[in-house]
Amino acid sequence: MPAHDYCFIEGAAPDHTPLLMLHGSSGSERDMVPLAGRLAPASMAVALRGTVPWEGGFAFFRRFEDRSIDERDLLARADLLAGDVVRIGMSYRFPRPPVAIGFSNGAIMAAALVMLYPRCLSGAVLLRPLSPFAVDPDTRLPSVPALLIDGDDDERRLRGDGARLAQRLARMGADVTHHLLPTGHGITEDDIGLTREWLKPLLGGQGQGG
């Protein structure tokens, strides 16, 4: 499997915690570049492209025909992604591991990274996620901060998907914050506002949040 293509965004404050931007199904790395600037404009950011061609764009893992997650494929691609995150961080001299910002398909992958490779991240924002695995990995999370935001009218999720993932991450040891918004699958201004505030104590440096 190929390494991930990505777009690097040079922030004004190299001492701030970087962002790792993971797009949704049928998207690309470019989809997440504007969001990085709105969430933490002073931080470096890396927007990655999924390695699976999907419906005119890309995804971070394969699904079966019934749209259930191919967990074997997800495990292999999460391992590849974790290695790329470490290599990219070394190349750009990240001051600390990045905070993952994942939307939809990217949020599921970000949740898998938290569960499998928690030390490669400083935290994760999961926008419209669901649980990546039917059975949780046997991993203890060292209080990794995680923000989950669901849409109450999300047509692409079952009611309670995000809440169930929040509970599972909390049982594994993560420091979880969960919000349910009166909206659908797309990212809203409320998502951006909640995420900006949640990120501030994690960014470090002066003038947190940019």
C-alpha positions in Angstrom: 0.0 0.0 0.0 1.3 3.5 -0.8 2.3 6.0 1.7 -0.2 8.9 2.1 -0.1 11.9 -0.1 -0.5 15.1 2.0 -0.6 18.8 2.1 1.6 20.6 4.6 0.4 24.0 6.1 3.1 26.0 7.7 1.8 27.7 10.8 3.0 31.0 12.3 3.8 29.4 15.6 6.0 26.3 15.3 5.9 25.7 19.0 2.1 25.1 18.9 0.7 21.6 18.7 0.2 20.6 15.1 -3.0 19.3 13.6 -3.5 16.1 11.6 -6.5 16.6 9.2 -8.3 13.5 8.0 -11.1 13.9 5.4 -14.4 12.1 4.8 -15.4 9.5 2.3 -15.0 10.5 -1.4 -12.9 13.5 -0.3 -9.3 14.5 -0.5 -6.7 16.3 1.6 -7.7 19.6 0.2 -11.1 19.4 1.8 -9.6 19.8 5.3 -7.2 22.7 4.6 -9.7 25.5 5.2 -10.9 23.9 8.4 -7.3 23.7 9.8 -7.0 27.4 9.3 -10.2 28.1 11.2 -9.5 25.8 14.1 -5.9 26.7 14.9 -4.5 29.2 12.4 -1.1 29.5 14.2 -0.4 25.7 14.2 1.3 23.7 11.6 -1.1 21.2 10.0 -0.8 18.2 7.7 -3.9 17.2 5.7 -3.6 13.6 4.5 -5.2 11.8 1.6 -6.7 8.4 2.2 -5.1 5.6 0.3 -8.4 3.9 -1.0 -9.9 5.3 -4.2 -13.6 5.8 -3.4 -16.5 7.2 -5.4 -14.5 9.8 -7.2 -12.3 10.7 -4.2 -10.5 8.8 -1.5 -11.2 7.0 1.8 -8.9 5.9 4.7 -10.1 2.2 4.7 -12.3 -0.2 2.7 -15.9 -1.1 3.4 -17.8 -4.2 2.3 -20.8 -4.0 -0.1 -23.2 -3.5 2.8 -21.0 -0.5 4.0 -19.8 -2.3 7.1 -16.2 -1.7 7.9 -13.5 -4.1 6.6 -11.7 -4.3 9.9 -8.7 -6.3 8.6 -8.1 -3.5 6.0 -8.6 -0.8 8.6 -6.0 -2.4 10.9 -3.4 -2.6 8.1 -4.1 1.0 7.0 -4.0 2.4 10.5 -0.6 0.8 11.0 0.6 2.5 7.8 -0.9 5.8 8.8 0.6 5.7 12.3 4.1 5.2 10.7 3.5 8.1 8.3 2.4 10.4 11.1 5.6 9.7 13.0 7.8 10.2 9.9 6.0 13.4 8.9 6.4 14.7 12.4 10.1 14.1 12.3 10.5 15.7 8.9 8.8 18.9 10.0 10.1 18.9 13.5 6.8 18.8 15.3 7.2 19.9 18.9 4.9 17.2 20.0 2.5 14.6 18.4 -0.4 16.2 16.5 -4.0 16.4 17.4 -6.1 14.5 14.8 -9.1 16.2 13.4 -11.2 13.6 11.6 -14.5 13.9 9.8 -16.8 11.0 9.0 -14.5 8.3 7.4 -11.5 10.2 8.7 -13.1 10.3 12.2 -13.4 6.5 12.2 -9.7 6.3 11.2 -8.7 8.8 13.9 -10.6 6.7 16.5 -8.7 3.6 15.3 -5.4 5.5 15.7 -6.4 6.5 19.3 -7.3 3.0 20.1 -4.3 1.3 18.5 -1.5 3.9 18.6 -2.4 6.5 21.2 1.2 7.8 21.6 1.3 9.0 18.0 -1.3 11.7 18.9 -1.8 14.4 21.5 -5.6 14.1 21.2 -8.3 13.6 18.6 -11.4 15.5 17.4 -14.0 13.0 16.0 -16.7 14.7 13.9 -19.6 12.3 13.1 -17.7 9.1 14.1 -18.7 5.6 14.8 -16.8 2.7 16.4 -14.1 1.4 14.2 -14.1 -2.1 15.7 -16.7 -4.6 16.8 -14.5 -5.6 19.7 -12.2 -3.0 21.3 -8.5 -3.5 21.1 -6.8 -4.6 24.3 -5.2 -1.1 24.8 -5.1 1.2 27.8 -5.2 4.8 26.7 -3.0 7.2 28.8 -5.8 9.8 29.3 -5.7 10.8 25.6 -8.1 13.8 25.2 -10.9 13.1 22.7 -13.7 15.3 21.6 -16.7 13.6 19.8 -19.4 15.6 18.1 -22.5 14.0 16.6 -25.5 15.3 14.6 -28.9 14.4 16.0 -30.3 14.3 12.5 -27.3 12.6 10.8 -28.6 10.5 8.0 -25.4 8.5 7.7 -25.3 7.3 11.3 -27.5 5.3 13.6 -28.7 7.1 16.6 -26.2 6.7 19.5 -23.2 5.7 17.3 -21.1 8.5 18.7 -22.2 8.1 22.3 -21.3 4.4 22.1 -17.8 5.2 20.8 -17.5 7.8 23.6 -18.3 5.2 26.2 -15.8 2.7 24.7 -13.0 5.3 24.6 -13.7 6.3 28.2 -13.6 2.7 29.3 -10.2 2.4 27.6 -8.9 5.4 29.6 -9.4 8.3 27.3 -10.4 11.7 28.6 -13.7 12.1 26.6 -15.9 15.1 25.8 -19.1 14.3 23.9 -21.6 16.7 22.2 -24.8 16.0 20.3 -25.8 18.9 18.0 -29.2 19.4 16.3 -27.8 19.0 12.8 -27.0 16.5 10.1 -23.8 14.9 8.8 -22.0 18.0 7.6 -19.7 20.2 9.7 -21.4 23.3 11.1 -20.4 26.6 12.8 -21.3 24.9 16.1 -18.8 22.1 15.4 -16.1 24.7 14.7 -16.8 26.8 17.8 -16.8 23.8 20.1 -13.6 22.4 18.6 -11.8 25.7 18.8 -12.5 26.0 22.5 -11.7 22.4 23.2 -8.4 22.7 21.4 -7.1 25.8 23.2 -5.5 24.1 26.2 -3.8 21.5 23.9 -2.2 23.9 21.5 0.6 25.3 23.7 2.7 28.3 23.0 1.6 31.9 23.4 -1.7 33.2 22.1 -3.3 29.8 22.1 -5.6 29.1 19.1 -4.0 31.8 16.9 
